Amino acid sequence: MTYDLAVWEGERPADDKTAGRVFTELYDHYIDGELDHRPTERIAAYVAALLERWCDMTEDESDTSPWATGPLIDEASGPLIYFAMRWSMAEEASAYAAFLAESMGLVCFDVQQDGLRP
């Protein structure tokens, strides 16, 4: 079981319902769409900052990485990253991921709770 977050560039939606619609539109276009999109510079910088805290799953020899897939950058497309964390580390990792997103001016959306993360 995993815990999923979405982080994207753009204005912070006014409420959870609007955020859910924005997430769905971005997901449909950038993740489910037929074209491949390189991660934007800001999203690539966000991923790099996450990997400064915890190594990529593909490099995790001591089983300390919270990421459920790897390489983590492969989960990014255009202005969006939709990524999964191992459930056992989700509380700490998702709190840090949300804090980092906010500090970088990005929007963080909790897919399980269908709402914005502060």
LINLIN-V504062 format. One record per backbone hydrogen bond with DSSP energy under -1.0 kcal/mol. CO is the residue of the C=O (numbers start at 1). NH is the residue of the N-H. If there is no record, write none. Layout:
((CO	NH) (CO	NH))
This chain:
((1	87) (3	85) (4	111) (5	83) (6	109) (7	81) (8	107) (15	19) (16	20) (17	21) (18	22) (19	23) (20	24) (21	25) (22	26) (23	27) (24	28) (25	29) (26	30) (27	31) (27	32) (40	44) (41	45) (42	46) (43	47) (44	48) (45	49) (46	50) (47	51) (50	54) (56	59) (57	60) (59	61) (66	86) (71	74) (72	75) (73	76) (75	82) (77	80) (78	40) (79	9) (80	77) (81	7) (83	5) (84	68) (85	3) (86	89) (87	90) (89	93) (90	94) (91	95) (92	96) (93	97) (94	98) (95	99) (96	100) (97	101) (98	102) (99	103) (100	104) (101	106) (102	105) (107	8) (108	117) (109	6) (110	114) (110	115) (115	110))
